[in-house]
Amino acid sequence: MARAPKDFYEVQKNQRVKSLFLFGVVVVFYFVALGVIALALLLSLGLFLSGGILHQPHFWTRFVAADLIAAGLFGVLHFEDARRNGPGYILKRLQAATPDPSDRYHKQFLDTVDEIRLAAGLPRVNAYVLPSFAVNSLALIEGGRVPVVAVTEGLLADCTRDELEAVVAHELAHIARGDAFYLTLVCSLANLFEKLQEALEPEQEEPQAFGARRGGNRGAGVPPFLFILAVSLSALIMHLLSTLISRERELLADGAAVELCRTPDSLGRAIYKAQVKNSFIGDFSVTYTPLFIVPPDAKDIPDTFFSRLFNSHPPFMKRLAVLAAMAHKKPQDLIDEVRESDKAREQARGVLHSFEEIQKRQLDLFSRSGDAAASGPGRAGAGPTAHPRDGALAAADSTPTSVCSEAAALPPDEARLWLLATPDPQKWEGPFTMAELLCQPRFSLIMMVKNVQEGVMGKAREFPQVRLAMRNVAQNKPIDPARQNLCPRCHIPLAQTFYEGVAVRLCRKCQGKLVDMASIDRIIARREVTFSDDLVAKARAFEDDVLLNPLKKQKLSPATGEGLLCPACGYKMVARPYNYQYFIPVDKCLSCSKIWFDSDELEILQILIEKPGVGPT
């Protein structure tokens, strides 16, 4: 008779047995390692001692007792550190971040975790997103015994809703079965040995670079060698511990996930996508491989004896065949479904147009609207509507007159009223606006400034306007609240909209976009839109003129360099490359981490990265 599955609370009780087993392994390891190191030290000292320490009575009894006490002490400290701080260290190395509820993809992920959590009978699950284009996921247990499910941005972008449900069900199956707790503890225990190895490696390189100067201070080379040997053996031991149940646990978790979501073909397609888009994630360590749904450090795993001994996952085709059989299909059928789905998604992508195309369309619409109004009142209510684009930017295709009238009511630009003292007491720099004054490299509250309107001179801290502006900058508030959320080019209010599921601020007049720096990778990873021929031609021209000519530093827009003010905080933005792979100059706010993209700049960045044959190779 089949035994009923254990609930989460019963699994938590059984985890104590696994914890005691791992604690025993750690104590035995320290007992052997410390004993070997201590004996090596005594032997090296014995060469200079007249008496034989090893031949004294009761030496071995005392040595074993001292070694056991030291091993127990080190084991307790190591185990507690791994249990409390290990999961947080792993998430930090992988650059995990909490999902953004305002992001459509992240919101779907949060809803999916809650749905599958309730179906699995888990009381609470924390969700994280890893900023990686790879398709992968993992499960672990945080401090306080709180389960965690983390997925990559690539998985959220490439997987459909049913595939995402299957992946979450797979990870929650690991948690419900207790596998995640065991592997989290093993990987956390291995963190200390990795830190030791990183700390010891530079010490081995220093004698080569500074041997003449530091060689005499290193002493004998035996202890460092033994430390490195101990660290290497510990890594091997932890890896073998993680593989004790890893291969079977993946197949069992696949089966449990099918019980939760009833879609084995969805899980098979997700695993295939993860295998195809396989790459390292964050500050990756091979020690973390058992945590992931597919190993990030290998393309495929052969089904051999040594593979079964040293790999934490079963062969990819074996998993795919098992899942396909559950759906009464062949593995090739699942692969064909993925390819057909990719083709359908490619055909369903919306088309983004260049700024010039949008302007031309707006002029055509206005002219046709005028002709319809002049033809008689009977056609006034049947005028043409705006041409539909991507739903995320549908509100950006028109420029309502109410926006322009609202901009006319805003206060004019701030006057340049401030002078800044130079090292020469007879000279002044400026005049500056308040934002320009605060952004000067030499500016501080003890510098001498002068208000030319009032004719008052003194230290900057003596002016209440300057103190208030500095306080706003420190609190990430706008320097001038009246300028908040204004386009730095057109000085009209920005509209809140969405671009491929990411919340952005859009100028309806110039089509510029204000995007958070952390959100750019999400946009690059997603494939909701495609681009018109005019935008692709712009990207090719920009590549030829700028990217292939490193002497040119200009942006796409010639208006760069005038010192734009950040619409979020009012701080002066600076022109910087997007990153060191794509030297596309954009305006960045180094105070609140925002990027201002002028018209078509964000689209060109996507084209250079996404389109094959366009952009750097």
C-alpha positions in Angstrom: 0.0 0.0 0.0 1.4 3.4 -1.0 2.5 5.6 1.8 0.9 9.1 2.0 3.3 12.0 1.2 4.8 13.9 4.1 3.7 17.4 4.7 6.1 20.3 5.1 6.2 20.3 8.8 7.1 16.6 8.9 9.8 17.2 6.4 11.2 19.9 8.6 11.5 17.5 11.5 13.4 15.0 9.3 15.8 17.7 8.3 17.4 17.5 11.8 18.7 14.0 11.0 20.4 15.3 7.8 21.8 18.3 9.8 23.3 15.9 12.4 24.8 13.8 9.6 26.4 16.9 7.9 27.6 18.2 11.3 29.3 14.8 11.9 31.0 15.0 8.5 32.3 18.5 9.2 33.7 17.5 12.6 35.4 14.4 11.1 36.9 16.6 8.4 38.3 19.1 10.9 39.6 16.3 13.1 41.6 14.9 10.2 42.7 18.2 8.7 43.7 19.8 12.0 45.5 16.6 13.1 47.5 16.4 9.9 48.4 20.1 10.0 49.4 19.9 13.7 51.6 16.8 13.1 53.3 18.6 10.2 54.1 21.5 12.4 55.4 19.4 15.2 57.6 17.4 12.8 59.0 20.6 11.3 59.8 21.9 14.8 61.2 18.6 15.9 64.1 19.1 13.6 65.3 21.8 15.8 64.3 20.4 19.2 66.7 18.1 21.2 64.0 16.0 22.7 61.5 13.7 20.9 58.1 15.1 21.6 56.4 12.3 19.8 57.9 9.7 22.1 56.7 11.3 25.4 54.2 9.3 27.4 50.5 9.9 26.9 51.3 12.2 23.9 48.9 10.5 21.5 46.1 10.5 24.0 46.5 14.2 24.7 46.9 14.9 21.0 43.8 13.1 20.0 41.8 14.8 22.8 43.0 18.2 21.9 42.4 17.5 18.2 38.8 16.4 18.9 38.0 19.4 21.0 39.4 21.8 18.4 37.5 19.9 15.6 34.3 20.1 17.6 34.8 23.9 18.2 35.6 24.6 14.6 32.7 22.4 13.4 30.2 24.2 15.6 31.3 27.6 14.4 31.4 26.6 10.8 28.1 24.8 10.9 26.3 27.8 12.6 27.8 30.3 10.2 26.7 28.2 7.3 23.2 27.7 8.7 22.6 31.4 9.4 24.7 33.3 6.9 25.2 30.8 4.1 22.0 31.3 2.1 22.3 35.0 2.2 25.9 34.8 1.0 24.8 32.6 -1.9 22.0 35.0 -2.9 24.3 37.9 -2.7 26.9 36.3 -4.9 24.2 35.5 -7.5 23.0 39.2 -7.3 19.5 38.1 -6.4 16.9 40.9 -5.9 13.3 40.9 -4.8 10.8 41.1 -7.7 9.4 44.5 -8.6 5.6 44.3 -8.3 5.2 47.1 -10.9 6.9 44.9 -13.5 4.5 42.8 -15.4 6.8 39.8 -15.7 7.8 40.0 -12.0 4.1 40.3 -11.0 3.3 37.2 -12.9 6.2 35.4 -11.2 4.9 36.4 -7.7 1.4 35.3 -8.5 2.7 31.9 -9.8 4.7 31.3 -6.7 1.7 32.0 -4.5 -0.5 29.7 -6.6 1.9 26.7 -6.6 2.8 27.3 -2.9 -0.8 26.9 -1.9 -1.1 23.8 -4.1 2.0 22.3 -2.5 0.9 23.1 1.1 3.8 25.4 1.9 3.1 28.2 4.5 5.5 30.8 3.0 7.9 31.1 0.1 10.2 34.1 -0.7 10.8 34.9 -4.4 13.9 36.4 -6.0 15.0 37.3 -9.5 18.6 36.8 -10.8 19.8 39.4 -13.3 21.0 37.0 -16.0 20.0 36.3 -19.6 20.4 32.6 -18.9 17.2 30.4 -18.4 17.6 28.8 -15.0 16.1 28.6 -11.5 17.0 27.3 -8.1 15.5 26.6 -4.6 17.1 27.0 -1.2 16.2 27.6 2.4 17.0 31.0 3.9 17.8 31.7 7.6 14.7 31.1 9.7 13.8 28.1 7.6 12.0 30.2 5.0 11.9 28.6 1.5 13.2 30.5 -1.5 12.5 30.2 -5.2 14.7 32.3 -7.6 14.5 32.5 -11.3 16.6 34.4 -13.9 15.4 37.3 -16.0 16.0 35.1 -19.1 13.5 32.5 -17.8 10.8 35.1 -17.2 11.4 36.5 -20.7 11.5 33.2 -22.6 9.0 30.9 -20.7 5.3 31.0 -21.1 2.9 31.1 -18.2 2.4 27.3 -18.1 6.2 26.7 -18.4 6.8 29.2 -15.5 4.3 27.3 -13.4 6.1 24.0 -14.1 9.5 25.4 -13.2 8.1 26.9 -9.9 6.4 23.6 -9.2 9.7 21.8 -9.7 11.5 24.1 -7.3 8.8 23.9 -4.7 8.9 20.1 -5.0 12.6 20.2 -3.9 11.5 22.3 -0.9 8.6 20.1 0.1 10.8 17.0 -0.2 13.5 18.5 1.9 16.2 18.4 -0.8 16.6 22.2 -0.9 17.5 22.3 2.8 20.2 19.6 2.5 21.8 21.2 -0.6 21.6 24.7 0.8 23.5 23.5 3.9 26.1 21.7 1.8 26.7 24.7 -0.5 26.8 27.0 2.6 29.4 24.8 4.3 31.5 25.0 1.1 31.4 28.8 1.1 34.0 28.9 3.9 36.4 26.8 2.1 36.1 28.9 -1.0 36.8 32.0 1.0 39.9 30.4 2.4 41.0 29.3 -1.0 40.6 32.9 -2.4 42.5 34.3 0.6 45.4 31.8 0.1 45.8 32.1 -3.7 47.3 35.6 -3.6 49.8 34.5 -1.0 51.1 31.9 -3.4 51.5 34.4 -6.2 53.4 37.1 -4.1 56.7 35.2 -3.9 56.8 35.1 -7.7 56.3 38.9 -8.1 58.1 40.0 -4.9 60.3 37.0 -4.2 63.5 38.9 -3.6 61.8 41.1 -1.1 59.3 38.8 0.7 60.7 35.4 0.3 62.5 35.4 3.6 59.3 36.3 5.5 57.2 33.3 4.3 59.0 30.7 6.2 58.6 27.0 5.3 56.2 26.2 2.5 54.7 23.2 4.1 51.8 24.8 6.1 50.4 26.8 3.1 50.6 23.7 1.0 48.7 21.7 3.6 46.0 24.4 3.9 45.4 24.4 0.2 45.3 20.6 0.1 42.8 20.7 3.0 40.6 23.3 1.2 40.7 21.3 -2.1 39.8 18.1 -0.3 36.9 19.9 1.5 35.6 21.1 -1.8 35.7 17.5 -3.2 33.9 16.2 -0.1 31.2 18.8 -0.2 30.7 18.1 -3.9 30.4 14.3 -3.3 27.9 15.0 -0.5 25.8 17.1 -2.8 25.7 14.3 -5.4 24.5 11.6 -3.0 20.9 12.4 -3.8 21.2 15.0 -6.5 20.7 12.9 -9.6 17.7 11.0 -8.3 16.2 14.1 -6.6 16.0 15.9 -10.0 13.9 13.1 -11.5 11.8 12.8 -8.4 11.2 16.6 -8.4 10.2 16.5 -12.0 7.6 13.9 -11.1 6.3 15.9 -8.1 6.1 19.0 -10.3 3.9 17.1 -12.8 1.6 16.1 -9.9 1.2 19.8 -8.9 0.8 21.4 -12.4 -0.4 18.4 -14.5 1.7 19.6 -17.5 4.8 17.4 -18.1 5.2 18.8 -21.6 5.5 22.3 -20.2 8.2 21.3 -17.8 10.0 19.5 -20.6 9.9 22.6 -22.8 11.2 24.8 -19.9 14.1 22.4 -19.3 15.0 22.3 -23.0 15.1 26.1 -23.1 17.3 26.1 -20.0 19.6 23.6 -21.5 19.9 25.6 -24.8 20.5 29.0 -23.0 23.0 27.6 -20.6 25.6 30.0 -19.1 27.1 31.1 -15.9 25.0 33.2 -13.6 26.2 36.1 -11.5 29.4 35.6 -9.4 28.9 31.9 -10.1 30.7 29.1 -8.3 30.5 25.5 -9.4 29.7 24.6 -5.8 26.2 26.0 -6.4 25.5 23.8 -9.4 23.3 21.3 -7.5 20.9 24.1 -6.6 19.9 24.8 -10.2 17.3 23.1 -12.4 20.0 22.5 -15.0 23.7 22.7 -14.4 25.0 26.2 -15.5 28.5 25.0 -16.1 28.0 22.2 -18.6 26.1 21.7 -21.9 25.2 18.1 -21.4 26.1 15.2 -19.1 27.0 11.7 -20.5 25.5 8.7 -18.8 28.7 7.0 -17.6 30.0 5.7 -14.2 32.2 8.8 -13.6 29.4 11.1 -14.7 27.0 9.5 -12.2 29.7 9.9 -9.5 30.8 13.5 -10.1 27.7 15.2 -11.6 24.7 16.5 -9.7 22.2 16.2 -12.5 21.0 13.3 -14.7 21.6 13.5 -18.5 19.4 16.1 -20.2 17.9 13.7 -22.8 17.0 11.2 -20.0 15.0 13.9 -18.2 13.4 15.0 -21.4 12.5 11.5 -22.4 10.8 10.8 -19.0 8.7 14.0 -19.2 7.8 13.4 -22.8 6.6 9.9 -22.0 4.4 11.3 -19.3 2.7 13.4 -22.0 2.6 10.4 -24.4 5.0 12.2 -26.7 8.6 11.9 -28.0 11.4 14.2 -26.9 11.6 15.6 -30.5 7.9 16.5 -30.2 8.7 18.8 -27.2 11.7 20.3 -29.1 9.5 21.0 -32.1 6.9 22.7 -29.9 9.5 25.0 -28.5 10.6 26.0 -32.1 7.0 26.5 -33.2 6.3 28.6 -30.1 9.4 30.8 -30.8 8.2 31.4 -34.4 4.7 32.3 -33.2 6.1 34.7 -30.6 8.4 36.3 -33.3 5.4 36.9 -35.6 3.3 38.3 -32.7 5.9 40.9 -31.7 4.7 44.5 -32.0 6.6 46.9 -34.3 8.4 50.0 -32.9 8.9 53.0 -35.2 11.5 55.7 -35.3 10.8 59.2 -34.0 10.5 60.6 -37.6 8.0 57.9 -38.5 5.9 58.7 -35.5 5.9 62.4 -36.3 4.9 61.7 -39.9 2.1 59.5 -38.8 0.9 62.2 -36.4 0.9 64.8 -39.1 -1.1 62.5 -41.4 -3.6 61.9 -38.6 -4.0 65.6 -37.9 -4.4 66.4 -41.5 -7.0 63.7 -42.1 -8.8 64.8 -38.9 -9.0 68.3 -40.3 -10.3 67.1 -43.6 -13.0 65.0 -41.8 -14.1 68.0 -39.7 -14.2 70.3 -42.8 -16.3 67.7 -44.8 -19.3 68.2 -42.4 -20.6 67.5 -38.9 -21.8 64.1 -40.0 -18.2 62.7 -40.1 -16.9 64.5 -37.0 -17.4 61.5 -34.8 -15.9 59.0 -37.3 -12.4 60.3 -37.7 -9.5 57.9 -37.8 -7.8 56.8 -34.6 -4.1 56.6 -33.8 -2.2 53.8 -35.4 -1.8 51.0 -32.9 1.8 50.1 -31.8 3.1 48.1 -28.9 0.5 48.2 -26.1 3.2 49.3 -23.7 3.6 52.6 -25.7 0.2 53.1 -27.1 -0.3 56.2 -25.1 2.8 57.8 -26.5 1.6 58.2 -30.1 -0.3 61.4 -29.6 0.5 64.8 -28.1 -2.6 66.2 -26.4 -2.9 70.0 -26.4 -3.7 69.7 -22.6 -0.1 68.7 -22.1 1.2 71.7 -23.9 -1.0 74.1 -22.0 0.0 72.5 -18.8 3.7 73.0 -19.7 3.0 76.7 -20.5 1.7 77.1 -16.9 5.0 75.8 -15.4 7.6 78.2 -14.0 10.4 79.2 -16.4 13.9 77.8 -16.1 15.8 78.9 -13.0 18.1 81.8 -13.5 21.8 81.5 -13.1 22.3 83.3 -9.8 25.3 81.7 -8.2 29.0 82.3 -8.5 31.6 79.9 -7.1 35.0 81.1 -5.7 38.1 79.9 -7.5 41.6 79.4 -5.8 42.4 82.9 -7.0 40.4 85.1 -4.6 39.9 87.7 -7.3 38.1 85.4 -9.7 34.7 83.6 -9.7 33.3 80.8 -11.7 29.7 81.0 -13.1 27.1 82.1 -13.0 25.4 78.7 -12.3 21.9 77.5 -11.5 21.4 75.7 -8.2 21.7 72.3 -9.8 24.8 73.3 -11.7 26.4 74.7 -8.6 25.9 71.5 -6.6 27.3 69.4 -9.4 30.6 71.3 -9.6 33.5 69.0 -8.7 35.1 71.5 -6.3 31.8 72.4 -4.6 31.4 71.9 -0.8 29.5 73.6 1.9 32.6 75.4 3.1 33.3 77.0 -0.4 32.7 80.7 -0.9 29.7 81.4 -3.1 27.9 84.6 -4.2 24.2 85.3 -5.0 24.4 87.9 -7.8 20.8 88.8 -7.5 21.0 89.7 -3.8 24.7 90.7 -4.0 25.4 88.6 -0.9 28.7 86.6 -0.5 29.5 83.9 2.0 30.1 80.2 2.6 27.7 77.9 0.9 26.3 76.6 4.2 25.2 80.1 5.2 22.6 80.2 2.4 19.3 78.4 3.3 18.6 77.7 -0.4 21.9 75.8 -0.7 21.3 73.8 2.5 17.8 72.8 1.4 19.0 71.7 -2.0 21.9 69.7 -0.4 19.4 68.0 1.9 17.1 67.1 -1.0 20.1 65.6 -2.9 21.1 63.5 0.1 17.5 62.2 0.4 17.2 61.5 -3.3 14.6 64.2 -3.6 14.4 66.8 -6.4 16.5 69.9 -5.9 13.5 71.9 -7.1 10.1 70.2 -6.6 8.6 72.3 -9.4 11.0 70.6 -11.8 10.2 67.0 -10.8 9.1 64.7 -13.5 9.8 67.1 -16.3 11.4 66.1 -19.6 15.0 67.4 -19.6 14.6 68.4 -23.2 11.1 69.7 -23.6 10.4 70.6 -20.0 6.9 69.1 -20.1 5.5 66.5 -17.6 6.5 62.9 -18.3 3.9 60.2 -18.7 4.0 57.0 -16.7 3.8 54.0 -19.1 5.3 50.5 -19.7 8.0 49.3 -22.1 8.1 45.5 -22.5 6.6 45.2 -19.0 9.0 47.7 -17.3 7.6 50.9 -15.9 9.2 53.9 -17.6 8.6 57.6 -17.9 7.9 58.9 -21.4 7.9 62.3 -23.0 5.0 62.5 -25.4 6.6 65.2 -27.4 10.2 64.1 -28.0 9.7 60.4 -27.2 12.5 60.4 -24.7 12.4 57.8 -21.9 13.6 57.8 -18.3 14.5 54.3 -17.2 15.9 52.9 -14.0 19.4 51.4 -14.5 18.4 48.1 -12.9 15.6 47.7 -15.4 17.6 47.9 -18.6 18.7 44.3 -18.5 15.0 43.3 -18.2 14.2 45.2 -21.4 17.2 43.7 -23.2 16.2 40.1 -22.1 12.6 40.4 -23.4 11.4 40.1 -26.9 7.9 41.7 -27.0 8.6 44.1 -29.9 10.4 44.2 -33.2 11.7 47.3 -35.1 10.9 49.0 -38.3 13.3 49.2 -41.2 13.9 52.8 -40.5 15.1 52.0 -36.9 17.3 49.2 -38.2 18.9 51.5 -40.7 19.5 54.1 -37.9 21.2 51.4 -35.9 23.4 50.4 -38.7 24.3 54.0 -39.4 25.0 54.6 -35.7 27.2 51.5 -35.6 29.2 52.8 -38.6 29.5 56.3 -37.4 30.2 55.8 -33.7 30.8 52.2 -32.5 33.3 51.4 -35.3 35.0 54.8 -34.9 36.3 55.0 -31.3 37.4 58.6 -31.9 33.8 59.8 -32.1 32.1 60.2 -28.7 28.9 61.9 -29.8 25.4 60.5 -28.9 22.7 59.8 -31.3 21.2 63.2 -30.5 23.5 66.2 -31.2 22.0 68.1 -28.3 24.1 66.2 -25.8 26.6 67.9 -23.6 24.3 70.7 -22.4 24.0 69.3 -18.9 20.6 67.7 -18.6 18.9 67.7 -15.2 17.5 64.4 -13.9 13.7 64.4 -13.9 13.7 62.2 -10.8 16.0 64.1 -8.5 17.1 67.2 -10.3 20.8 66.3 -10.2 22.9 67.0 -13.3 23.2 64.0 -15.6 26.4 63.0 -17.3 27.0 61.3 -20.7 28.5 57.8 -20.1 28.6 54.6 -22.2 25.8 52.2 -21.6 28.4 49.5 -20.7 31.9 48.4 -21.7 30.6 46.1 -24.4 28.3 48.6 -26.1 29.8 52.1 -26.0 26.6 53.8 -26.7 26.7 57.2 -24.8 23.6 57.8 -22.7 22.7 60.4 -20.1 23.1 58.8 -16.6 22.1 60.2 -13.2 24.8 59.1 -10.8 22.7 60.2 -7.8 19.5 58.2 -8.3 20.7 55.6 -10.9 18.4 56.6 -13.8 19.2 56.7 -17.5 17.7 59.2 -19.9 17.3 57.8 -23.5 16.6 60.4 -26.2 14.3 59.4 -29.0 15.3 56.1 -30.6 18.3 55.5 -28.4 16.8 52.7 -26.3 15.5 51.0 -29.5 18.9 51.3 -31.2 20.5 49.8 -28.1 18.1 46.8 -28.3 18.7 46.4 -32.1 22.5 46.3 -31.6 22.2 43.6 -28.9 19.3 41.6 -30.3 19.6 41.6 -34.1 22.1 39.2 -35.6 24.4 41.0 -38.0 23.8 44.4 -36.4 26.1 45.7 -33.7 29.3 44.3 -32.3 30.0 40.6 -32.7 
